[in-house]
């Protein structure tokens, strides 16, 4: 078992600077679940810790009821993370990014984060709690196998949701047609 901070860098998001410039893009919590939302635009950050999102990074909301790691969508690459989002940058030589995604979304990791959340209307996860999450770290080969299985499982779930939505549409169309057909 390793602490997340031993296999990845955890960076806090930043508050977009005020100003007329709108040349920088910022990813907020709402963007993690709503892929159709428009990103916040603002002036480019001047803070040294401001880091652009890269392909292998993971994004973790710092507050809210649903704790999960998210992969950045292609249009998030190059953006900055807003104040309420943590950027997790895997140490690629030590951990497979897909494995890390699965491990951070595992029930054991989520329980650890929930246990460390501060009380309030919207529970907040301190950065130190994310740094301290204990995760398994098998060999790189085993990480890759687990990651492939996790990706396949997620694909199966996505396809099942699509199938169920298509069946619901078909059933609604059939019933509608039956209602319009004379007896």
C-alpha positions as CSV (number, residue, x, y, z in Angstrom):
1,X,0.0,0.0,0.0
2,X,1.2,3.5,-0.8
3,X,-0.1,6.9,0.0
4,X,-1.3,8.8,-3.1
5,X,1.4,11.4,-2.5
6,X,4.1,8.7,-3.0
7,X,2.8,7.8,-6.5
8,X,1.3,11.1,-7.7
9,X,1.5,14.8,-7.3
10,X,-1.7,16.4,-5.9
11,X,-2.2,20.0,-6.8
12,X,-4.8,22.4,-5.6
13,X,-6.8,24.4,-8.0
14,X,-6.7,28.2,-8.2
15,X,-9.1,31.0,-8.1
16,X,-9.2,32.6,-11.6
17,X,-7.7,36.1,-11.5
18,X,-10.0,39.0,-12.1
19,X,-9.4,41.1,-15.2
20,X,-10.7,41.8,-18.6
21,X,-8.6,39.1,-20.3
22,X,-10.5,35.9,-21.0
23,X,-7.7,33.9,-22.6
24,X,-7.5,31.1,-20.0
25,X,-9.9,28.3,-19.4
26,X,-10.7,27.0,-16.0
27,X,-12.4,23.6,-15.1
28,X,-14.8,23.7,-12.2
29,X,-16.6,21.0,-10.3
30,X,-19.8,21.4,-12.4
31,X,-17.7,20.6,-15.5
32,X,-16.7,17.2,-14.2
33,X,-20.2,15.9,-14.5
34,X,-21.8,18.1,-17.1
35,X,-19.8,17.7,-20.2
36,X,-22.0,20.2,-22.0
37,X,-21.4,23.2,-19.7
38,X,-19.3,26.1,-20.8
39,X,-16.0,26.5,-19.1
40,X,-15.2,29.5,-17.1
41,X,-12.9,31.8,-18.9
42,X,-10.6,34.4,-17.3
43,X,-7.2,36.0,-17.2
44,X,-4.2,33.7,-17.3
45,X,-3.1,32.8,-13.7
46,X,0.0,34.4,-12.3
47,X,0.4,32.0,-9.4
48,X,3.4,29.7,-9.8
49,X,1.3,26.6,-8.7
50,X,-1.1,27.1,-11.6
51,X,-0.7,24.0,-13.7
52,X,-2.4,23.1,-17.0
53,X,-4.3,19.8,-17.2
54,X,-2.4,17.1,-19.1
55,X,-3.7,13.9,-20.7
56,X,-2.8,11.5,-17.9
57,X,-4.0,13.7,-15.1
58,X,-7.0,13.0,-13.0
59,X,-9.4,15.5,-11.5
60,X,-11.0,15.1,-8.1
61,X,-13.6,17.5,-6.7
62,X,-12.6,19.0,-3.3
63,X,-16.2,19.2,-2.1
64,X,-19.6,17.6,-2.5
65,X,-21.4,14.4,-1.8
66,X,-20.2,12.3,-4.7
67,X,-16.5,11.7,-4.4
68,X,-14.9,10.3,-7.5
69,X,-11.9,10.8,-9.7
70,X,-12.6,12.0,-13.2
71,X,-10.5,11.8,-16.4
72,X,-10.3,15.1,-18.2
73,X,-12.2,15.3,-21.5
74,X,-10.2,16.3,-24.6
75,X,-11.4,19.9,-24.4
76,X,-10.1,20.2,-20.7
77,X,-6.5,19.4,-21.7
78,X,-4.5,22.6,-21.4
79,X,-7.1,24.3,-19.1
80,X,-6.4,25.2,-15.4
81,X,-8.2,23.6,-12.5
82,X,-10.5,25.9,-10.6
83,X,-10.4,26.4,-6.8
84,X,-12.6,23.4,-5.9
85,X,-10.9,20.8,-8.0
86,X,-7.7,18.9,-7.2
87,X,-5.4,17.9,-10.1
88,X,-3.7,14.5,-9.5
89,X,-0.7,14.0,-11.7
90,X,0.5,10.3,-11.7
91,X,4.2,9.5,-11.5
92,X,4.0,7.5,-14.8
93,X,7.0,5.4,-14.0
94,X,5.4,4.2,-10.7
95,X,1.7,4.0,-11.5
96,X,-0.4,3.4,-14.6
97,X,-2.8,6.4,-14.9
98,X,-5.8,4.1,-15.8
99,X,-5.0,1.9,-12.8
100,X,-4.8,5.0,-10.6
101,X,-8.2,6.1,-11.9
102,X,-9.7,2.8,-11.0
103,X,-8.0,2.7,-7.6
104,X,-9.1,6.2,-6.6
105,X,-12.7,5.3,-7.5
106,X,-12.6,2.0,-5.6
107,X,-14.9,1.8,-2.6
108,X,-12.0,1.6,-0.2
109,X,-10.4,4.9,-1.4
110,X,-13.8,6.6,-1.4
111,X,-14.5,5.5,2.2
112,X,-11.1,6.9,3.2
113,X,-12.0,10.3,1.6
114,X,-15.5,10.4,3.1
115,X,-14.1,9.6,6.5
116,X,-11.8,12.7,6.2
117,X,-14.4,15.1,4.8
118,X,-15.2,18.1,6.9
119,X,-18.7,18.5,8.1
120,X,-21.1,21.0,6.5
121,X,-23.7,21.4,3.8
122,X,-21.1,20.4,1.2
123,X,-18.4,18.1,2.8
124,X,-14.9,19.3,1.9
125,X,-11.9,17.0,1.4
126,X,-8.7,18.6,2.6
127,X,-5.7,18.2,0.3
128,X,-3.8,16.4,3.0
129,X,-6.5,13.7,3.1
130,X,-6.2,13.1,-0.6
131,X,-2.4,13.0,-0.3
132,X,-2.8,10.4,2.5
133,X,-5.2,8.0,0.8
134,X,-3.8,4.5,0.9
135,X,-3.9,2.6,-2.4
136,X,-2.6,-0.8,-3.5
137,X,0.4,-0.7,-5.8
138,X,0.9,-4.0,-7.5
139,X,3.5,-4.5,-10.3
140,X,3.2,-2.3,-13.4
141,X,2.1,-5.3,-15.4
142,X,-0.7,-6.2,-12.9
143,X,-1.7,-2.5,-12.8
144,X,-2.1,-2.5,-16.6
145,X,-4.2,-5.7,-16.5
146,X,-6.4,-4.3,-13.8
147,X,-6.7,-1.1,-15.7
148,X,-7.8,-3.0,-18.9
149,X,-10.4,-4.9,-17.0
150,X,-11.7,-1.7,-15.4
151,X,-11.9,0.0,-18.8
152,X,-13.8,-3.0,-20.2
153,X,-16.2,-3.0,-17.2
154,X,-16.8,0.7,-17.7
155,X,-17.5,0.2,-21.4
156,X,-19.9,-2.6,-20.6
157,X,-21.8,-0.3,-18.2
158,X,-21.9,2.5,-20.7
159,X,-23.2,0.2,-23.4
160,X,-25.8,-1.2,-21.1
161,X,-27.0,2.3,-20.2
162,X,-27.2,3.1,-23.9
163,X,-29.1,-0.2,-24.6
164,X,-31.6,0.5,-21.8
165,X,-32.2,4.0,-23.1
166,X,-32.8,2.7,-26.6
167,X,-35.2,0.1,-25.3
168,X,-37.1,2.7,-23.3
169,X,-37.4,4.8,-26.5
170,X,-38.6,1.8,-28.5
171,X,-41.1,0.8,-25.9
172,X,-42.5,4.4,-25.7
173,X,-42.8,4.5,-29.5
174,X,-44.6,1.1,-29.6
175,X,-47.1,2.2,-26.9
176,X,-47.6,5.5,-28.6
177,X,-48.3,3.7,-31.9
178,X,-50.7,1.3,-30.2
179,X,-52.6,4.2,-28.7
180,X,-53.0,5.8,-32.1
181,X,-54.1,2.6,-33.9
182,X,-57.9,2.1,-34.1
183,X,-59.2,-1.0,-32.3
